[in-house]
Amino acid sequence: MTQLRFKSNIKCGGCISTVQPELNNLHGVESWEVDILHPDKILTVNSSTGDAQSVVEALKAVGYQAELLESQA
């Protein structure tokens, strides 16, 4: 399992509702959460594939941005 951390522009519950189907249906994503109280709106994704690019692309498809900060195996 790989933990990926991203800086994002997901800032509220409505935003989370918008990205939820994309992230829930993304291959390899086991779980995810967004810290909307953090200034960088940190998105943490636990993934069996460790594919950060697919997370970035899924968010971009629904109008959000994510920048990989770190990846830990």
CHARMM-style PDB file with segment names, atoms N, HN, CA, C and O in Angstrom:
ATOM      1  N   MET     1       0.850  -1.174   0.000  1.00  0.00      PROA
ATOM      2  CA  MET     1       0.000   0.000   0.000  1.00  0.00      PROA
ATOM      3  C   MET     1       0.893   1.234   0.000  1.00  0.00      PROA
ATOM      4  O   MET     1       1.875   1.307   0.739  1.00  0.00      PROA
ATOM      5  N   THR     2       0.549   2.176  -0.815  1.00  0.00      PROA
ATOM      6  HN  THR     2      -0.249   2.117  -1.416  1.00  0.00      PROA
ATOM      7  CA  THR     2       1.276   3.434  -0.915  1.00  0.00      PROA
ATOM      8  C   THR     2       0.368   4.568  -0.460  1.00  0.00      PROA
ATOM      9  O   THR     2      -0.803   4.633  -0.834  1.00  0.00      PROA
ATOM     10  N   GLN     3       0.927   5.461   0.353  1.00  0.00      PROA
ATOM     11  HN  GLN     3       1.879   5.408   0.657  1.00  0.00      PROA
ATOM     12  CA  GLN     3       0.178   6.645   0.751  1.00  0.00      PROA
ATOM     13  C   GLN     3       0.690   7.822  -0.059  1.00  0.00      PROA
ATOM     14  O   GLN     3       1.880   8.138  -0.050  1.00  0.00      PROA
ATOM     15  N   LEU     4      -0.229   8.459  -0.753  1.00  0.00      PROA
ATOM     16  HN  LEU     4      -1.196   8.203  -0.760  1.00  0.00      PROA
ATOM     17  CA  LEU     4       0.087   9.627  -1.577  1.00  0.00      PROA
ATOM     18  C   LEU     4      -0.524  10.848  -0.916  1.00  0.00      PROA
ATOM     19  O   LEU     4      -1.672  10.811  -0.472  1.00  0.00      PROA
ATOM     20  N   ARG     5       0.242  11.932  -0.850  1.00  0.00      PROA
ATOM     21  HN  ARG     5       1.174  11.961  -1.211  1.00  0.00      PROA
ATOM     22  CA  ARG     5      -0.269  13.183  -0.286  1.00  0.00      PROA
ATOM     23  C   ARG     5      -0.165  14.270  -1.348  1.00  0.00      PROA
ATOM     24  O   ARG     5       0.870  14.441  -1.992  1.00  0.00      PROA
ATOM     25  N   PHE     6      -1.267  14.999  -1.513  1.00  0.00      PROA
ATOM     26  HN  PHE     6      -2.108  14.860  -0.990  1.00  0.00      PROA
ATOM     27  CA  PHE     6      -1.354  16.036  -2.532  1.00  0.00      PROA
ATOM     28  C   PHE     6      -1.792  17.355  -1.914  1.00  0.00      PROA
ATOM     29  O   PHE     6      -2.579  17.379  -0.968  1.00  0.00      PROA
ATOM     30  N   LYS     7      -1.278  18.444  -2.453  1.00  0.00      PROA
ATOM     31  HN  LYS     7      -0.638  18.425  -3.222  1.00  0.00      PROA
ATOM     32  CA  LYS     7      -1.828  19.770  -2.205  1.00  0.00      PROA
ATOM     33  C   LYS     7      -2.969  19.909  -3.215  1.00  0.00      PROA
ATOM     34  O   LYS     7      -2.795  19.616  -4.398  1.00  0.00      PROA
ATOM     35  N   SER     8      -4.141  20.358  -2.743  1.00  0.00      PROA
ATOM     36  HN  SER     8      -4.282  20.596  -1.782  1.00  0.00      PROA
ATOM     37  CA  SER     8      -5.284  20.419  -3.648  1.00  0.00      PROA
ATOM     38  C   SER     8      -6.053  21.726  -3.478  1.00  0.00      PROA
ATOM     39  O   SER     8      -5.737  22.549  -2.619  1.00  0.00      PROA
ATOM     40  N   ASN     9      -7.065  21.891  -4.315  1.00  0.00      PROA
ATOM     41  HN  ASN     9      -7.322  21.223  -5.013  1.00  0.00      PROA
ATOM     42  CA  ASN     9      -7.970  23.030  -4.171  1.00  0.00      PROA
ATOM     43  C   ASN     9      -9.377  22.548  -3.809  1.00  0.00      PROA
ATOM     44  O   ASN     9     -10.368  23.197  -4.142  1.00  0.00      PROA
ATOM     45  N   ILE    10      -9.452  21.412  -3.131  1.00  0.00      PROA
ATOM     46  HN  ILE    10      -8.647  20.884  -2.860  1.00  0.00      PROA
ATOM     47  CA  ILE    10     -10.713  20.872  -2.612  1.00  0.00      PROA
ATOM     48  C   ILE    10     -10.944  21.558  -1.272  1.00  0.00      PROA
ATOM     49  O   ILE    10     -10.221  21.300  -0.309  1.00  0.00      PROA
ATOM     50  N   LYS    11     -11.953  22.435  -1.203  1.00  0.00      PROA
ATOM     51  HN  LYS    11     -12.541  22.645  -1.985  1.00  0.00      PROA
ATOM     52  CA  LYS    11     -12.027  23.307  -0.034  1.00  0.00      PROA
ATOM     53  C   LYS    11     -13.284  23.189   0.815  1.00  0.00      PROA
ATOM     54  O   LYS    11     -13.371  23.832   1.862  1.00  0.00      PROA
ATOM     55  N   CYS    12     -14.277  22.374   0.391  1.00  0.00      PROA
ATOM     56  HN  CYS    12     -14.206  21.852  -0.459  1.00  0.00      PROA
ATOM     57  CA  CYS    12     -15.518  22.313   1.172  1.00  0.00      PROA
ATOM     58  C   CYS    12     -16.220  20.974   0.954  1.00  0.00      PROA
ATOM     59  O   CYS    12     -15.780  20.147   0.155  1.00  0.00      PROA
ATOM     60  N   GLY    13     -17.297  20.785   1.667  1.00  0.00      PROA
ATOM     61  HN  GLY    13     -17.654  21.457   2.315  1.00  0.00      PROA
ATOM     62  CA  GLY    13     -18.062  19.552   1.540  1.00  0.00      PROA
ATOM     63  C   GLY    13     -18.625  19.342   0.148  1.00  0.00      PROA
ATOM     64  O   GLY    13     -18.695  18.211  -0.333  1.00  0.00      PROA
ATOM     65  N   GLY    14     -19.025  20.425  -0.502  1.00  0.00      PROA
ATOM     66  HN  GLY    14     -18.967  21.343  -0.111  1.00  0.00      PROA
ATOM     67  CA  GLY    14     -19.513  20.322  -1.876  1.00  0.00      PROA
ATOM     68  C   GLY    14     -18.440  19.843  -2.831  1.00  0.00      PROA
ATOM     69  O   GLY    14     -18.702  19.052  -3.737  1.00  0.00      PROA
ATOM     70  N   CYS    15     -17.233  20.328  -2.619  1.00  0.00      PROA
ATOM     71  HN  CYS    15     -17.019  20.971  -1.884  1.00  0.00      PROA
ATOM     72  CA  CYS    15     -16.092  19.894  -3.441  1.00  0.00      PROA
ATOM     73  C   CYS    15     -15.841  18.399  -3.228  1.00  0.00      PROA
ATOM     74  O   CYS    15     -15.606  17.655  -4.180  1.00  0.00      PROA
ATOM     75  N   ILE    16     -15.894  17.979  -1.975  1.00  0.00      PROA
ATOM     76  HN  ILE    16     -16.085  18.583  -1.201  1.00  0.00      PROA
ATOM     77  CA  ILE    16     -15.667  16.570  -1.652  1.00  0.00      PROA
ATOM     78  C   ILE    16     -16.730  15.707  -2.334  1.00  0.00      PROA
ATOM     79  O   ILE    16     -16.415  14.644  -2.869  1.00  0.00      PROA
ATOM     80  N   SER    17     -17.974  16.154  -2.317  1.00  0.00      PROA
ATOM     81  HN  SER    17     -18.230  17.017  -1.882  1.00  0.00      PROA
ATOM     82  CA  SER    17     -19.052  15.415  -2.986  1.00  0.00      PROA
ATOM     83  C   SER    17     -18.800  15.289  -4.480  1.00  0.00      PROA
ATOM     84  O   SER    17     -19.144  14.274  -5.086  1.00  0.00      PROA
ATOM     85  N   THR    18     -18.208  16.303  -5.071  1.00  0.00      PROA
ATOM     86  HN  THR    18     -17.928  17.127  -4.579  1.00  0.00      PROA
ATOM     87  CA  THR    18     -17.917  16.279  -6.506  1.00  0.00      PROA
ATOM     88  C   THR    18     -16.804  15.291  -6.839  1.00  0.00      PROA
ATOM     89  O   THR    18     -16.902  14.568  -7.830  1.00  0.00      PROA
ATOM     90  N   VAL    19     -15.748  15.248  -6.028  1.00  0.00      PROA
ATOM     91  HN  VAL    19     -15.668  15.835  -5.223  1.00  0.00      PROA
ATOM     92  CA  VAL    19     -14.612  14.370  -6.336  1.00  0.00      PROA
ATOM     93  C   VAL    19     -14.827  12.942  -5.844  1.00  0.00      PROA
ATOM     94  O   VAL    19     -14.144  12.025  -6.299  1.00  0.00      PROA
ATOM     95  N   GLN    20     -15.757  12.745  -4.929  1.00  0.00      PROA
ATOM     96  HN  GLN    20     -16.312  13.491  -4.560  1.00  0.00      PROA
ATOM     97  CA  GLN    20     -15.967  11.426  -4.327  1.00  0.00      PROA
ATOM     98  C   GLN    20     -16.179  10.311  -5.348  1.00  0.00      PROA
ATOM     99  O   GLN    20     -15.500   9.288  -5.257  1.00  0.00      PROA
ATOM    100  N   PRO    21     -17.091  10.454  -6.320  1.00  0.00      PROA
ATOM    101  CA  PRO    21     -17.260   9.357  -7.281  1.00  0.00      PROA
ATOM    102  C   PRO    21     -15.995   9.073  -8.094  1.00  0.00      PROA
ATOM    103  O   PRO    21     -15.687   7.920  -8.395  1.00  0.00      PROA
ATOM    104  N   GLU    22     -15.277  10.120  -8.439  1.00  0.00      PROA
ATOM    105  HN  GLU    22     -15.527  11.057  -8.194  1.00  0.00      PROA
ATOM    106  CA  GLU    22     -14.048   9.938  -9.227  1.00  0.00      PROA
ATOM    107  C   GLU    22     -13.005   9.142  -8.443  1.00  0.00      PROA
ATOM    108  O   GLU    22     -12.415   8.196  -8.966  1.00  0.00      PROA
ATOM    109  N   LEU    23     -12.784   9.529  -7.194  1.00  0.00      PROA
ATOM    110  HN  LEU    23     -13.263  10.297  -6.770  1.00  0.00      PROA
ATOM    111  CA  LEU    23     -11.768   8.862  -6.385  1.00  0.00      PROA
ATOM    112  C   LEU    23     -12.218   7.465  -5.948  1.00  0.00      PROA
ATOM    113  O   LEU    23     -11.408   6.538  -5.906  1.00  0.00      PROA
ATOM    114  N   ASN    24     -13.495   7.312  -5.625  1.00  0.00      PROA
ATOM    115  HN  ASN    24     -14.153   8.064  -5.659  1.00  0.00      PROA
ATOM    116  CA  ASN    24     -13.997   6.005  -5.196  1.00  0.00      PROA
ATOM    117  C   ASN    24     -13.930   4.965  -6.312  1.00  0.00      PROA
ATOM    118  O   ASN    24     -13.777   3.773  -6.048  1.00  0.00      PROA
ATOM    119  N   ASN    25     -14.044   5.418  -7.552  1.00  0.00      PROA
ATOM    120  HN  ASN    25     -14.168   6.387  -7.767  1.00  0.00      PROA
ATOM    121  CA  ASN    25     -14.035   4.492  -8.686  1.00  0.00      PROA
ATOM    122  C   ASN    25     -12.666   4.347  -9.345  1.00  0.00      PROA
ATOM    123  O   ASN    25     -12.523   3.627 -10.333  1.00  0.00      PROA
ATOM    124  N   LEU    26     -11.674   5.022  -8.806  1.00  0.00      PROA
ATOM    125  HN  LEU    26     -11.790   5.606  -8.003  1.00  0.00      PROA
ATOM    126  CA  LEU    26     -10.336   4.974  -9.385  1.00  0.00      PROA
ATOM    127  C   LEU    26      -9.652   3.659  -9.019  1.00  0.00      PROA
ATOM    128  O   LEU    26      -9.592   3.288  -7.847  1.00  0.00      PROA
ATOM    129  N   HSD    27      -9.140   2.963 -10.024  1.00  0.00      PROA
ATOM    130  HN  HSD    27      -9.189   3.265 -10.976  1.00  0.00      PROA
ATOM    131  CA  HSD    27      -8.470   1.675  -9.811  1.00  0.00      PROA
ATOM    132  C   HSD    27      -7.320   1.816  -8.816  1.00  0.00      PROA
ATOM    133  O   HSD    27      -6.458   2.681  -8.970  1.00  0.00      PROA
ATOM    134  N   GLY    28      -7.316   0.972  -7.813  1.00  0.00      PROA
ATOM    135  HN  GLY    28      -8.016   0.269  -7.688  1.00  0.00      PROA
ATOM    136  CA  GLY    28      -6.224   0.929  -6.848  1.00  0.00      PROA
ATOM    137  C   GLY    28      -6.431   1.782  -5.613  1.00  0.00      PROA
ATOM    138  O   GLY    28      -5.713   1.611  -4.628  1.00  0.00      PROA
ATOM    139  N   VAL    29      -7.393   2.699  -5.634  1.00  0.00      PROA
ATOM    140  HN  VAL    29      -7.976   2.838  -6.434  1.00  0.00      PROA
ATOM    141  CA  VAL    29      -7.617   3.561  -4.470  1.00  0.00      PROA
ATOM    142  C   VAL    29      -8.385   2.773  -3.414  1.00  0.00      PROA
ATOM    143  O   VAL    29      -9.514   2.336  -3.640  1.00  0.00      PROA
ATOM    144  N   GLU    30      -7.750   2.603  -2.256  1.00  0.00      PROA
ATOM    145  HN  GLU    30      -6.833   2.958  -2.072  1.00  0.00      PROA
ATOM    146  CA  GLU    30      -8.357   1.873  -1.143  1.00  0.00      PROA
ATOM    147  C   GLU    30      -9.159   2.818  -0.250  1.00  0.00      PROA
ATOM    148  O   GLU    30     -10.259   2.483   0.190  1.00  0.00      PROA
ATOM    149  N   SER    31      -8.601   4.000   0.015  1.00  0.00      PROA
ATOM    150  HN  SER    31      -7.707   4.272  -0.342  1.00  0.00      PROA
ATOM    151  CA  SER    31      -9.275   5.004   0.838  1.00  0.00      PROA
ATOM    152  C   SER    31      -8.645   6.363   0.555  1.00  0.00      PROA
ATOM    153  O   SER    31      -7.551   6.461  -0.001  1.00  0.00      PROA
ATOM    154  N   TRP    32      -9.371   7.409   0.957  1.00  0.00      PROA
ATOM    155  HN  TRP    32     -10.259   7.329   1.409  1.00  0.00      PROA
ATOM    156  CA  TRP    32      -8.859   8.770   0.754  1.00  0.00      PROA
ATOM    157  C   TRP    32      -9.568   9.702   1.723  1.00  0.00      PROA
ATOM    158  O   TRP    32     -10.656   9.404   2.214  1.00  0.00      PROA
ATOM    159  N   GLU    33      -8.924  10.844   1.991  1.00  0.00      PROA
ATOM    160  HN  GLU    33      -8.040  11.086   1.592  1.00  0.00      PROA
ATOM    161  CA  GLU    33      -9.524  11.878   2.817  1.00  0.00      PROA
ATOM    162  C   GLU    33      -8.883  13.218   2.481  1.00  0.00      PROA
ATOM    163  O   GLU    33      -7.756  13.282   1.990  1.00  0.00      PROA
ATOM    164  N   VAL    34      -9.623  14.282   2.756  1.00  0.00      PROA
ATOM    165  HN  VAL    34     -10.539  14.230   3.156  1.00  0.00      PROA
ATOM    166  CA  VAL    34      -9.131  15.630   2.507  1.00  0.00      PROA
ATOM    167  C   VAL    34      -9.175  16.402   3.815  1.00  0.00      PROA
ATOM    168  O   VAL    34     -10.193  16.414   4.507  1.00  0.00      PROA
ATOM    169  N   ASP    35      -8.067  17.044   4.145  1.00  0.00      PROA
ATOM    170  HN  ASP    35      -7.240  17.035   3.582  1.00  0.00      PROA
ATOM    171  CA  ASP    35      -8.014  17.915   5.317  1.00  0.00      PROA
ATOM    172  C   ASP    35      -8.317  19.331   4.838  1.00  0.00      PROA
ATOM    173  O   ASP    35      -7.412  20.074   4.461  1.00  0.00      PROA
ATOM    174  N   ILE    36      -9.612  19.701   4.855  1.00  0.00      PROA
ATOM    175  HN  ILE    36     -10.348  19.096   5.161  1.00  0.00      PROA
ATOM    176  CA  ILE    36     -10.002  21.015   4.339  1.00  0.00      PROA
ATOM    177  C   ILE    36      -9.631  22.145   5.297  1.00  0.00      PROA
ATOM    178  O   ILE    36      -9.718  23.317   4.929  1.00  0.00      PROA
ATOM    179  N   LEU    37      -9.223  21.812   6.513  1.00  0.00      PROA
ATOM    180  HN  LEU    37      -9.152  20.860   6.812  1.00  0.00      PROA
ATOM    181  CA  LEU    37      -8.792  22.834   7.462  1.00  0.00      PROA
ATOM    182  C   LEU    37      -7.330  23.216   7.280  1.00  0.00      PROA
ATOM    183  O   LEU    37      -6.909  24.286   7.719  1.00  0.00      PROA
ATOM    184  N   HSD    38      -6.559  22.358   6.644  1.00  0.00      PROA
ATOM    185  HN  HSD    38      -6.900  21.488   6.287  1.00  0.00      PROA
ATOM    186  CA  HSD    38      -5.147  22.641   6.363  1.00  0.00      PROA
ATOM    187  C   HSD    38      -5.069  23.696   5.264  1.00  0.00      PROA
ATOM    188  O   HSD    38      -5.849  23.640   4.314  1.00  0.00      PROA
ATOM    189  N   PRO    39      -4.154  24.651   5.365  1.00  0.00      PROA
ATOM    190  CA  PRO    39      -4.057  25.705   4.333  1.00  0.00      PROA
ATOM    191  C   PRO    39      -3.836  25.168   2.913  1.00  0.00      PROA
ATOM    192  O   PRO    39      -4.249  25.798   1.939  1.00  0.00      PROA
ATOM    193  N   ASP    40      -3.180  23.996   2.796  1.00  0.00      PROA
ATOM    194  HN  ASP    40      -2.844  23.484   3.587  1.00  0.00      PROA
ATOM    195  CA  ASP    40      -2.919  23.413   1.477  1.00  0.00      PROA
ATOM    196  C   ASP    40      -3.968  22.382   1.065  1.00  0.00      PROA
ATOM    197  O   ASP    40      -3.818  21.714   0.042  1.00  0.00      PROA
ATOM    198  N   LYS    41      -5.045  22.253   1.876  1.00  0.00      PROA
ATOM    199  HN  LYS    41      -5.166  22.795   2.707  1.00  0.00      PROA
ATOM    200  CA  LYS    41      -6.144  21.323   1.565  1.00  0.00      PROA
ATOM    201  C   LYS    41      -5.593  19.945   1.187  1.00  0.00      PROA
ATOM    202  O   LYS    41      -5.810  19.464   0.075  1.00  0.00      PROA
ATOM    203  N   ILE    42      -4.886  19.323   2.119  1.00  0.00      PROA
ATOM    204  HN  ILE    42      -4.709  19.714   3.023  1.00  0.00      PROA
ATOM    205  CA  ILE    42      -4.158  18.088   1.858  1.00  0.00      PROA
ATOM    206  C   ILE    42      -5.101  16.917   1.577  1.00  0.00      PROA
ATOM    207  O   ILE    42      -5.958  16.579   2.393  1.00  0.00      PROA
ATOM    208  N   LEU    43      -4.923  16.317   0.422  1.00  0.00      PROA
ATOM    209  HN  LEU    43      -4.227  16.591  -0.241  1.00  0.00      PROA
ATOM    210  CA  LEU    43      -5.628  15.101   0.021  1.00  0.00      PROA
ATOM    211  C   LEU    43      -4.680  13.936   0.257  1.00  0.00      PROA
ATOM    212  O   LEU    43      -3.575  13.911  -0.285  1.00  0.00      PROA
ATOM    213  N   THR    44      -5.107  12.974   1.063  1.00  0.00      PROA
ATOM    214  HN  THR    44      -6.004  12.995   1.504  1.00  0.00      PROA
ATOM    215  CA  THR    44      -4.316  11.776   1.331  1.00  0.00      PROA
ATOM    216  C   THR    44      -5.029  10.600   0.693  1.00  0.00      PROA
ATOM    217  O   THR    44      -6.207  10.362   0.956  1.00  0.00      PROA
ATOM    218  N   VAL    45      -4.313   9.864  -0.146  1.00  0.00      PROA
ATOM    219  HN  VAL    45      -3.356  10.057  -0.359  1.00  0.00      PROA
ATOM    220  CA  VAL    45      -4.883   8.723  -0.856  1.00  0.00      PROA
ATOM    221  C   VAL    45      -4.058   7.491  -0.518  1.00  0.00      PROA
ATOM    222  O   VAL    45      -2.835   7.499  -0.664  1.00  0.00      PROA
ATOM    223  N   ASN    46      -4.720   6.434  -0.068  1.00  0.00      PROA
ATOM    224  HN  ASN    46      -5.713   6.428   0.050  1.00  0.00      PROA
ATOM    225  CA  ASN    46      -4.075   5.142   0.142  1.00  0.00      PROA
ATOM    226  C   ASN    46      -4.384   4.291  -1.080  1.00  0.00      PROA
ATOM    227  O   ASN    46      -5.543   4.013  -1.389  1.00  0.00      PROA
ATOM    228  N   SER    47      -3.329   3.884  -1.765  1.00  0.00      PROA
ATOM    229  HN  SER    47      -2.387   4.109  -1.514  1.00  0.00      PROA
ATOM    230  CA  SER    47      -3.487   3.225  -3.057  1.00  0.00      PROA
ATOM    231  C   SER    47      -2.656   1.957  -3.137  1.00  0.00      PROA
ATOM    232  O   SER    47      -1.520   1.913  -2.665  1.00  0.00      PROA
ATOM    233  N   SER    48      -3.233   0.929  -3.738  1.00  0.00      PROA
ATOM    234  HN  SER    48      -4.156   0.965  -4.121  1.00  0.00      PROA
ATOM    235  CA  SER    48      -2.483  -0.305  -3.949  1.00  0.00      PROA
ATOM    236  C   SER    48      -1.553  -0.187  -5.152  1.00  0.00      PROA
ATOM    237  O   SER    48      -0.606  -0.962  -5.277  1.00  0.00      PROA
ATOM    238  N   THR    49      -1.813   0.773  -6.037  1.00  0.00      PROA
ATOM    239  HN  THR    49      -2.583   1.402  -5.935  1.00  0.00      PROA
ATOM    240  CA  THR    49      -0.986   0.929  -7.238  1.00  0.00      PROA
ATOM    241  C   THR    49       0.059   2.030  -7.099  1.00  0.00      PROA
ATOM    242  O   THR    49       1.097   1.984  -7.759  1.00  0.00      PROA
ATOM    243  N   GLY    50      -0.203   3.012  -6.253  1.00  0.00      PROA
ATOM    244  HN  GLY    50      -1.046   3.050  -5.717  1.00  0.00      PROA
ATOM    245  CA  GLY    50       0.731   4.127  -6.108  1.00  0.00      PROA
ATOM    246  C   GLY    50       0.753   5.047  -7.313  1.00  0.00      PROA
ATOM    247  O   GLY    50       1.734   5.759  -7.527  1.00  0.00      PROA
ATOM    248  N   ASP    51      -0.312   5.045  -8.102  1.00  0.00      PROA
ATOM    249  HN  ASP    51      -1.109   4.466  -7.928  1.00  0.00      PROA
ATOM    250  CA  ASP    51      -0.368   5.819  -9.337  1.00  0.00      PROA
ATOM    251  C   ASP    51      -0.873   7.240  -9.069  1.00  0.00      PROA
ATOM    252  O   ASP    51      -2.074   7.503  -9.120  1.00  0.00      PROA
ATOM    253  N   ALA    52       0.052   8.141  -8.785  1.00  0.00      PROA
ATOM    254  HN  ALA    52       1.028   7.927  -8.743  1.00  0.00      PROA
ATOM    255  CA  ALA    52      -0.303   9.525  -8.467  1.00  0.00      PROA
ATOM    256  C   ALA    52      -0.889  10.246  -9.675  1.00  0.00      PROA
ATOM    257  O   ALA    52      -1.785  11.075  -9.518  1.00  0.00      PROA
ATOM    258  N   GLN    53      -0.409   9.951 -10.856  1.00  0.00      PROA
ATOM    259  HN  GLN    53       0.319   9.278 -10.984  1.00  0.00      PROA
ATOM    260  CA  GLN    53      -0.880  10.641 -12.058  1.00  0.00      PROA
ATOM    261  C   GLN    53      -2.359  10.388 -12.306  1.00  0.00      PROA
ATOM    262  O   GLN    53      -3.068  11.288 -12.756  1.00  0.00      PROA
ATOM    263  N   SER    54      -2.837   9.183 -12.022  1.00  0.00      PROA
ATOM    264  HN  SER    54      -2.260   8.452 -11.657  1.00  0.00      PROA
ATOM    265  CA  SER    54      -4.254   8.891 -12.248  1.00  0.00      PROA
ATOM    266  C   SER    54      -5.137   9.690 -11.292  1.00  0.00      PROA
ATOM    267  O   SER    54      -6.249  10.077 -11.651  1.00  0.00      PROA
ATOM    268  N   VAL    55      -4.643   9.941 -10.065  1.00  0.00      PROA
ATOM    269  HN  VAL    55      -3.739   9.626  -9.774  1.00  0.00      PROA
ATOM    270  CA  VAL    55      -5.385  10.773  -9.111  1.00  0.00      PROA
ATOM    271  C   VAL    55      -5.462  12.199  -9.637  1.00  0.00      PROA
ATOM    272  O   VAL    55      -6.532  12.808  -9.634  1.00  0.00      PROA
ATOM    273  N   VAL    56      -4.334  12.732 -10.086  1.00  0.00      PROA
ATOM    274  HN  VAL    56      -3.465  12.238 -10.088  1.00  0.00      PROA
ATOM    275  CA  VAL    56      -4.291  14.095 -10.629  1.00  0.00      PROA
ATOM    276  C   VAL    56      -5.244  14.228 -11.818  1.00  0.00      PROA
ATOM    277  O   VAL    56      -5.975  15.213 -11.917  1.00  0.00      PROA
ATOM    278  N   GLU    57      -5.239  13.254 -12.710  1.00  0.00      PROA
ATOM    279  HN  GLU    57      -4.645  12.453 -12.630  1.00  0.00      PROA
ATOM    280  CA  GLU    57      -6.091  13.299 -13.900  1.00  0.00      PROA
ATOM    281  C   GLU    57      -7.569  13.170 -13.547  1.00  0.00      PROA
ATOM    282  O   GLU    57      -8.406  13.836 -14.157  1.00  0.00      PROA
ATOM    283  N   ALA    58      -7.904  12.325 -12.571  1.00  0.00      PROA
ATOM    284  HN  ALA    58      -7.225  11.784 -12.076  1.00  0.00      PROA
ATOM    285  CA  ALA    58      -9.302  12.161 -12.154  1.00  0.00      PROA
ATOM    286  C   ALA    58      -9.845  13.461 -11.574  1.00  0.00      PROA
ATOM    287  O   ALA    58     -10.982  13.845 -11.850  1.00  0.00      PROA
ATOM    288  N   LEU    59      -9.033  14.132 -10.772  1.00  0.00      PROA
ATOM    289  HN  LEU    59      -8.109  13.821 -10.548  1.00  0.00      PROA
ATOM    290  CA  LEU    59      -9.476  15.403 -10.200  1.00  0.00      PROA
ATOM    291  C   LEU    59      -9.596  16.476 -11.272  1.00  0.00      PROA
ATOM    292  O   LEU    59     -10.536  17.272 -11.263  1.00  0.00      PROA
ATOM    293  N   LYS    60      -8.649  16.492 -12.187  1.00  0.00      PROA
ATOM    294  HN  LYS    60      -7.886  15.846 -12.194  1.00  0.00      PROA
ATOM    295  CA  LYS    60      -8.686  17.477 -13.272  1.00  0.00      PROA
ATOM    296  C   LYS    60      -9.949  17.318 -14.116  1.00  0.00      PROA
ATOM    297  O   LYS    60     -10.503  18.304 -14.601  1.00  0.00      PROA
ATOM    298  N   ALA    61     -10.399  16.086 -14.290  1.00  0.00      PROA
ATOM    299  HN  ALA    61      -9.949  15.284 -13.896  1.00  0.00      PROA
ATOM    300  CA  ALA    61     -11.587  15.806 -15.100  1.00  0.00      PROA
ATOM    301  C   ALA    61     -12.847  16.443 -14.518  1.00  0.00      PROA
ATOM    302  O   ALA    61     -13.803  16.704 -15.248  1.00  0.00      PROA
ATOM    303  N   VAL    62     -12.852  16.698 -13.195  1.00  0.00      PROA
ATOM    304  HN  VAL    62     -12.075  16.487 -12.602  1.00  0.00      PROA
ATOM    305  CA  VAL    62     -14.022  17.324 -12.566  1.00  0.00      PROA
ATOM    306  C   VAL    62     -13.714  18.734 -12.066  1.00  0.00      PROA
ATOM    307  O   VAL    62     -14.449  19.288 -11.248  1.00  0.00      PROA
ATOM    308  N   GLY    63     -12.608  19.311 -12.574  1.00  0.00      PROA
ATOM    309  HN  GLY    63     -12.011  18.861 -13.238  1.00  0.00      PROA
ATOM    310  CA  GLY    63     -12.332  20.721 -12.321  1.00  0.00      PROA
ATOM    311  C   GLY    63     -11.487  21.046 -11.100  1.00  0.00      PROA
ATOM    312  O   GLY    63     -11.491  22.186 -10.637  1.00  0.00      PROA
ATOM    313  N   TYR    64     -10.769  20.075 -10.575  1.00  0.00      PROA
ATOM    314  HN  TYR    64     -10.766  19.149 -10.952  1.00  0.00      PROA
ATOM    315  CA  TYR    64      -9.927  20.319  -9.402  1.00  0.00      PROA
ATOM    316  C   TYR    64      -8.468  20.063  -9.730  1.00  0.00      PROA
ATOM    317  O   TYR    64      -8.140  19.396 -10.712  1.00  0.00      PROA
ATOM    318  N   GLN    65      -7.597  20.606  -8.887  1.00  0.00      PROA
ATOM    319  HN  GLN    65      -7.863  21.147  -8.090  1.00  0.00      PROA
ATOM    320  CA  GLN    65      -6.159  20.449  -9.084  1.00  0.00      PROA
ATOM    321  C   GLN    65      -5.554  19.721  -7.908  1.00  0.00      PROA
ATOM    322  O   GLN    65      -6.029  19.834  -6.778  1.00  0.00      PROA
ATOM    323  N   ALA    66      -4.501  18.971  -8.181  1.00  0.00      PROA
ATOM    324  HN  ALA    66      -4.115  18.879  -9.099  1.00  0.00      PROA
ATOM    325  CA  ALA    66      -3.748  18.303  -7.127  1.00  0.00      PROA
ATOM    326  C   ALA    66      -2.285  18.268  -7.536  1.00  0.00      PROA
ATOM    327  O   ALA    66      -1.952  18.002  -8.691  1.00  0.00      PROA
ATOM    328  N   GLU    67      -1.430  18.538  -6.580  1.00  0.00      PROA
ATOM    329  HN  GLU    67      -1.702  18.754  -5.642  1.00  0.00      PROA
ATOM    330  CA  GLU    67       0.015  18.519  -6.798  1.00  0.00      PROA
ATOM    331  C   GLU    67       0.617  17.546  -5.793  1.00  0.00      PROA
ATOM    332  O   GLU    67       0.452  17.717  -4.585  1.00  0.00      PROA
ATOM    333  N   LEU    68       1.315  16.525  -6.287  1.00  0.00      PROA
ATOM    334  HN  LEU    68       1.449  16.386  -7.268  1.00  0.00      PROA
ATOM    335  CA  LEU    68       1.899  15.508  -5.409  1.00  0.00      PROA
ATOM    336  C   LEU    68       2.936  16.147  -4.485  1.00  0.00      PROA
ATOM    337  O   LEU    68       3.853  16.829  -4.944  1.00  0.00      PROA
ATOM    338  N   LEU    69       2.783  15.921  -3.196  1.00  0.00      PROA
ATOM    339  HN  LEU    69       2.038  15.367  -2.824  1.00  0.00      PROA
ATOM    340  CA  LEU    69       3.738  16.407  -2.204  1.00  0.00      PROA
ATOM    341  C   LEU    69       4.686  15.290  -1.794  1.00  0.00      PROA
ATOM    342  O   LEU    69       5.895  15.503  -1.696  1.00  0.00      PROA
ATOM    343  N   GLU    70       4.140  14.091  -1.552  1.00  0.00      PROA
ATOM    344  HN  GLU    70       3.159  13.918  -1.631  1.00  0.00      PROA
ATOM    345  CA  GLU    70       4.986  12.966  -1.150  1.00  0.00      PROA
ATOM    346  C   GLU    70       4.288  11.643  -1.398  1.00  0.00      PROA
ATOM    347  O   GLU    70       3.064  11.561  -1.501  1.00  0.00      PROA
ATOM    348  N   SER    71       5.106  10.621  -1.489  1.00  0.00      PROA
ATOM    349  HN  SER    71       6.100  10.687  -1.406  1.00  0.00      PROA
ATOM    350  CA  SER    71       4.624   9.257  -1.672  1.00  0.00      PROA
ATOM    351  C   SER    71       5.400   8.362  -0.725  1.00  0.00      PROA
ATOM    352  O   SER    71       6.631   8.368  -0.724  1.00  0.00      PROA
ATOM    353  N   GLN    72       4.677   7.590   0.085  1.00  0.00      PROA
ATOM    354  HN  GLN    72       3.677   7.585   0.083  1.00  0.00      PROA
ATOM    355  CA  GLN    72       5.329   6.701   1.050  1.00  0.00      PROA
ATOM    356  C   GLN    72       4.799   5.284   0.849  1.00  0.00      PROA
ATOM    357  O   GLN    72       3.591   5.048   0.866  1.00  0.00      PROA
ATOM    358  N   ALA    73       5.719   4.355   0.660  1.00  0.00      PROA
ATOM    359  HN  ALA    73       6.701   4.547   0.647  1.00  0.00      PROA
ATOM    360  CA  ALA    73       5.322   2.949   0.493  1.00  0.00      PROA
ATOM    361  C   ALA    73       5.128   2.303   1.843  1.00  0.00      PROA
ATOM    362  OT1 ALA    73       4.792   1.122   1.920  1.00  0.00      PROA
TER     363      ALA     73
END
